[in-house]
Amino acid sequence: MRVLAHRGNRLHAPENTRTALVSAYTAGAGALELDVQLTKDGRLVVSHDPTTERVAGTNHSIIDTDLAELRKLDVGETFRPRGATEFHYRRPEKPGDQIETFPHLLGELPADVPKVVELKHDSSLETGRRDEFVKKTCDAIREQFKSEEVILYSKDPENLRLARKQLPGVRVATFDWERSPADQVALMQGQEADGLVIEIGSILGDDGQLTDAGRKLAQIHSNQALRLGAIVYLYRDPAVFTREEYEALREHPFVWSLATDSMFDVAPYVRPAQQLVSESFEGTETNPRRFALGYAKANKYAYVTQDDGVHVDIAEFDGKLKGDSELEEGVWYALKSWPFYSGGGVGYVDGIEGDFAAEVSYETSRVGQATTLEMAAVNVPPAAHKKPVREDGSRFVPGSRDKSNFFDPHGAPPFAGVEHDEDDGYRINSNSGTDYDNNWYGRPVGDGSALSARLRLERRGPYFSAYYRNDNDAPDWVCVGVARNDSLNDRVFLRCAGKRWRQELEDDPHSYHPVVPVKFTFRDFEVTRFHDGRDGVADA
């Protein structure tokens, strides 16, 4: 039995977006569910509702609106993590999340999990555009060779009949919540469908036993060897199944999937896992066999030490912000050795193989332009551990041979990480090349003024998801971005690092923000490995 992510990981990112769907995948989903609608100008977009009011706060009928107008809306406008009172996924002055187009999104999703796609009846019933809607949807699936990955369902049975003509062999499921459970099963049989989408209460009683409709469906599935069976959803808010419901259904072969709005909520009992690391960084002694303290740049301003947390203490800069000549400035950039650039952090010495989730808590003394911190996965192991004091008890001051790109946020590419960037907010950052210029920065999410938070980075295959939560505006996990990075090895190493540098003023690129002192502290570092392929994550 698969765990089906309902409109993606929708309690942690705006629903039906690439972020919500890919983050559900990295969190362990065995299938992804999304919805397709037709626009006025004949484009296919991903939306559950026939209007944009619930997700964008502005009421536009999708079937009556051109794509260009729909893409002006922020479909993350009303998204709130659980427990939040004031929250903006994107800041009002920042670009919002645009509605996804179905052909593009289909190509962006991982190929190794099924996509359960609802052909919305809003785009077919009483619109006179059913043939156009179904043909364009099937064309998009065919053109990307996704027929074996996609499962189609719809409340409009004619949509499924037309889809089978367009895509012979495609799996289809009937769906009609207005019918009785027995009539829903009969509808599936009458349509000769591969399965049906049905609410959990229609097949599972309060006593944990199958209902009459559940037993009937189980019998049909066994006798006819249905290619699907029951695609089970929950009609409640939030739609998150319990451990008891999961255990009651998981042993029944006719249950193809069970849906959830949050992979985080169900992962403890559906996703096999093993904790590799749980390190608080208490005390003052760093274990160099597991962790290494180090410096991104070698200058007198940074000091990295463990003292009930890993501290990256960067003192006030008293040097010159500009070189005396263009040549001197050029040398700084050529050597990547700027006097105002200071930083460092801690690296996890043991490599991590396969799929994982890593978390770390941080505190910072300030946020602002020219400071940032991150947790990232890289291909190279950390440089040798640098003790914070010398043999004579004096403070260690790094020299030119003591710096390492490993401890540099944005250094040692390729990498993928989650970062708190300046005062802009949280974002994902990925690099699949060999230089800073290859960095891909996700757009910032949330309120970047928080001085403490917890960061999370997930990996599944080549896909990465970045999250944060804090006591400021996001008490529940918020996914800030996803990325695909095929340049990272199966075995990677993790770093937690912070830096201070020089930042140009937006309105005067020849002048700079103040180069400020800052202190970062990392605590409670945890890594969990996953063993997918059973229970929570199943093959198609």
N, C-alpha and C positions, 0 to 999 in steps of 0.2 A: 504493500500500500504506500503510495506516494503522498508526500505533503505538498499540497498545491498552494502557491502563494497567490492570494486573491487580490488582483490588481497590483501585484508586487508586494513589497514589504510596506504596506500602505500606512501603518501606524508610525513609521519612521522616516518617510519621505513622501512627497506628493504622489498620489496614486496614478498608475498608468503612465508614469514617466520612466525613462531609461534608468534613472537612479533607483527608483523603487523596485523595478524588475530585476536589474542586475544585482542589487544588494540582497534581494531575496535569494538569488542563486548563490552568492558567496556565503550567505547564512545557512545554506543547506537545503533549499527547496528542491523537490524532485520534479516539479512541473510549475509553469508560470501561466497565470490566467490574465487575459486582457480583453478589451472590448473595442469593436470597430464601428465607426459611424461614417456616413457620407456627407460631404459638405455641398453647399449650393453649386460650387463650380466643379463638382465631380471628383474631389480629392478624398482620400481615405484618412481619417484621423482616429486616434485612440482615445476614447472617452466612454465611460459607463453611462452617463446621463445624456439625454437628448439636448440639454441646454448646459451652459457653462456656469450657471449661477452658483451651484454648490461648491465648486472648486475655485472659481475665479472671482466670486462675489459680484459678477456682472452678468446679466441674463441675456444670452444670445442663443437662439435656436440654431443648432449646428447645421441642420438640413437647409436652413434659410440664410446661411452666412458663408461668404467666401473664406477660403483658407487664410488669405492675407489678413483679413480682419480678425480671424480667430487667433492668429499668431501674435497679435498685438496685446493679447490678454496674458495675465500671469496666472497659470493654472495651479500655482502653489500659494496663491494669495490667502486662502483660508486654512492652509495646513497648520496644525498645532500639535506638538508632541503632547502626550498625556501628562496632565498635571501643570501644563503651562498656562499662564494667564495672558501675559503680553509676549507675543512672539511673531517675528517676521522671518520666514524662511530666506527670502532675499530682502535686503534692505529696500525701502521705498525708492531710494535714488539709484539702486542697482537694477540691471535688467532682470525681468522675471523669468519664470520657467514657461517656455512655450509649449503649446499642445504638440504632441508627437504625431508625425505622419506614420501610418502603418507600414508602408514598404520600407522606409528607412529604419524604423525601430526593429522590424523583423530581422534585418540584416545585422543589427547590433547585438542581438541577444545570443547567449551561448547556444551552440548547436547540439549539445549533448543532453538537453532536457526538453520534453514536449512543451509546446505552447498551446494552451486551451483558449481558443479565440471565439468570443461570442459575436455572431453576426446580429447586430442589434435590430430588433423589429421596428424601432423608430425610423430606420432608414429604408424600410421596405413596405410595411403595412400602410396602406392609404397614402403612399407618396407617389405611386406610379413609376418608381425608379428602382424596383426590385431587381430587374435583369441587369441594369447598369451596376448596381451596388454589388451583387454577387459576382458578376463577371470581373470587375476590377479587383475585388478581394482575391479571387482565385488566380487572376493573372499575376498579382504581386507574389503570391505563394509559389506559383509555378516558375516564375522568372528567377526566383532565388533558390530553386530546388529544395523547397522546404515542405513539400507535400507529406513526407513521412514524419516530419517533426510536428506538424500542426494537426490539431483536433478542432473541428468546427461544431458549434452548437448554436441553437437559436429558438426563440419562442415562436418564430414564424416557420412552420414546417416546409413551406415552399422554398425558403432560403436553402434548406438542406437538400431538397430534391435538385435544385438548380446547381448547387455546389458539387453534387455527385456527378452531374453531367459534365461539368467543367473539369473536375479533378477526379476521374475514376480511381477508386481505391482509397480516397481520403477517408479518414475515420470521422464519423459524425455522431452527435448525441442529441436526443430530443430534450426539450425543456418547456415546462408549463406549470408554474407554481399555482395557477388558479384551479387546476384539476385535482381531484382526490388522488392519494397515493396509488390506488389500484388503477385509476384511469391513466396516470402517468406511465405506469408500467405497460399498460395496454397500448398507449400511444407509441412507445418505443418499439413494441412488437409490430404494430401496424405499419410503422415507417421502415421496418427492417433496419433499424439503426444499430450501431455498435454499442450503445449504452445510453444513459440518460443522466442529466444533471438534476439532483434531487436533494431536498433539505434533510438534514440528519434526523429530525424527528419523524420523518415519514418511513424510515427504515429501522430506527433504533428506539425502543421504548425507554421510559424512565427507569425501568428495572434493569437496563443494560442488555436486554434480549431483543432479538430481531422481531419486528412487527410482521404482520401478515404480508405486507408489500415487500418487506425485506426478505422474507423466506421465499416468496414467489420469484423475486429477482435473482436470488442465489440459485434457485433451481434452473431458471432460464439460462443463466450464465454457465452453469455446469453442462446442461444438455446441449446448448447451441454453441458453446465455446466463443462467447462474445469477445470481440477484440478489445472492448473497454469494460463496461459494467457500470457501476455507480460512481459518478463524479459528485462527491458529497459536499454540500455547502451548509453554512450555518446562518440562519436568519436571526441574527442578534447583533448588537453593537457593544463592544467590538466583537467581531466574528473570530473568536479564538477557541479552539476545542480544548477540552480538559484531558488530563491524563486518563481518566476513567473512560471517556468517549474514545480516545485513541486505542486503549487496550481492548475495548469491547469490539472494535471494528477491524483491527489490524490483522487478525487471523482469518478473516473472511475473504476468500479469493475474488468474490464479485465486487468488492470495494476497490475501485481503481485508484481513487485519491480522496483525501480529506483536506478541506481548505482552511486556511488561517489568514488573518490580517497581519500577524506578527510572527516572524520566524524566531525572534528572541524569546517569546513567551513559551513556545513549544519545544525549542531545541533541547532543554535538559532531559526530555524523555523520548525524543525521536532521533537524536543525532549522536551516534557513538563518539565519545571524546576522551582525551587523556590530557591532564594538566602536566605540562612540561616544566613550567617555572612559576614560582610564586615568591617574589622577592620584595621585601618592604624597604630595603636599604637602611635598616636600623643600625645604630652604632657607627663606628668610625673606620672599621676594617673592611676594605673591599676584598672580595674573594677573586683573585686574578685568574683563577682557573675557569670562572664563569662570566666575569665582567671585567671590562677594561675601561678606565678613565683616560680621556685623551683630549687633544686640542685640535681645533680646525685650523687655526692660524697661530703662528708663533710670534707673540709680542708680549709686552709686560703687563697688559691690561687684564687678561683672563686668568682665572684660578679655578680649577676643578677639583672638588674634594667630596668625600662622603662623610656626612655627619648627620645621622638620622634623616637620610635623603641624599641624593646626589645633587650637589650645588654647582652651578656654573655662574660664577661671580665675575662680572665684567665691570671694571672700574671706569671712572670718568676719563674721557679722552682729552689729553692735553697737548696733542700734536697738531699738525697742519692738515686741513681738510683737502687742500689742493696741492699738487706738485708745483714746484717753482717753474717748471717748464712743461711744454707739451710732451717732450721726450720722457721726463720723469713720470708723468701720468701714464704714458704708454708702457713704461717698464713695469709700473704697478700692475697694469692689466695683463701684460704678457706673462708675468710671473705669478699672477693671482695672489699677490702678497701686498695687500693694502694696509697701511699702518692703523687705519681706523676700524679695520675688520677684525673682530675678535669673536671667539666662540669655542665650543667644545661640548663634551657630554660623556655619555656612557654607552658602551656597546656590549651586546650579548655575545660571548665568545663562541658558544656552541651553535652550530648551524641548525636550522629548522628545515626539515624536509616535508614536502607535501602541503596540504591545506591546513591553515591555522587561523587563529584569532589572537591578537596581542592587545593588551591594554596597559596604560600607564596614567597615573595622576600627576598633575603638575601645578606649581604655583609660580607666579612671576611678580616681580616688584612693580612692573609698569607695563603698559601696552602703548604702542605708538609707532609711527613711521620709523623704520630702520631697526626694528627688533622682530625676531620671529623664533618659533620653536617647533619641533616636529618629532614624530616617531616614524621611522621608515625602514623598509626592507631593502637590502642591497646585496650584490653578488659577492663582495669581498669581505673577508673577516676583519675585525677591528685591529688596529695597530697595537703594539705592546702596551700593557697597562703602565700609566705614569703615576707613580706615587705622589701624593700632594706635598710631601716633605722630603728633603734630602737626608742623607745619613747623619749629618750634624744637627738635624732638627730644624734647619732653615726651610723656608717656603720654596717649593720647586717653581722655577721660572723657566718656561719652555724656550728652547733655542730653535734654530732653523731646521734641525734634524728631528725635532720632537713633534712636528705637526703632521696631521694625516687628514686627507680628504674624507676618510670614513666618518669623522666626527663633525663634518661640515654639512649643515642642512643644505641640500641641493648639490652636495659633493658626492664623489665616487659613483657616478652614473654607470649603468642604469639603476633606477630605484623606483619605488612607489611608497608614498607615505601620506600620513594625515598631519596637518599643521595648523597652528594658530598663527595666522599671518598678520603681523603688525596690529593695527586696530580695525582691520577690515572684516575679520571674522575667521571662520574655520573653512578649510578647503582640502581637497585632495591634490597631490602633486605627483607627477609621474615623469620619468625620463627613460626613454628607450634607446638613447644614443650614447655618446661618449663625452659630451661637453654640456656646460650650463645652457648653451643655446638650444639644446634639445628638450628643455623643460616644457612640460605641459601643465599649466596651472588651471585647476578647476575654479569656478567662480565662488566667491566667499559666501558663506551661509551664517545666519544668526548674528548676534550682538558680539562684536569683537572686543568689547570693553571689559569682559570678565577677567579677573586676575587668577582664577583657578578653574580647572575642569578635569575631566577624564577623557582620554583619547582612546580610540579603538581602530585597529586596522585588521581587516579580514582578507584572506586569500583563498580562492578556489581555482585551481588551474592557473590560467593566465589572467584571471579577473581579480581586481582588488576593490574593496569598499572602505571608505573612511567615515568615522563617526565621532561625535562628541556628546557629552552631557555635562551639565553643571548646575549649580544652585542659583544661577543668575536668571536664566531664561529658558532652560531646557532640562527639566528633571528626568526626562526619558531620553533614550538614545535617538539621535538625529543623524541620518546619513547625509553627509555633506558632498558626496560625489563618488563616482565609480570610474574605473579605468581598466582598460585591457593592456597588459604589458607582457609581450612574448619574449622580451629580452632577458627577463630574470630567470635564473636557474631554478631547478626544482629545489635545490638547497640554498637558502638565503640566510642572511645575518641581520639582526635588528639593531638600530641605534636610536637613542633619545638624545637630542642635541638642541642647543640654542645659539643664537648669534646676534651680534650688533654690528651695524655697518653704516655707510653713508648713503642717504637717500635724497635725490634731487627734488626740488619743489616743482609741483606740477605746472605752475604758471611761470616759472623761471628756472629752466634746466641748468643754469650756471650757478645757482645758489642751492643751499642744502638745508634740510631739517637739522636740528641740533643732534649731535652724536652723543647719546645719553648713556649713563651707567644703567645697568640692568642686572637682575639676578633671577636665574631660573632654578627651580628645584623639582626633581623627579622622584616620585615615590610609588610603591605598590605596583611593581611591574609583573605582569602575568602573561603567560603564553599557554594556549590550549591547542592541541592538535586534534584533527578530526579524521575519522575512519569511515568515510562515506561508502555507499554501495549497499547498505542494508537499511531497513526500517524507514528512517526519515528521508533518505535519498535513494530512490530506486531507478532502475533502468526503464526505458520506455517499453 
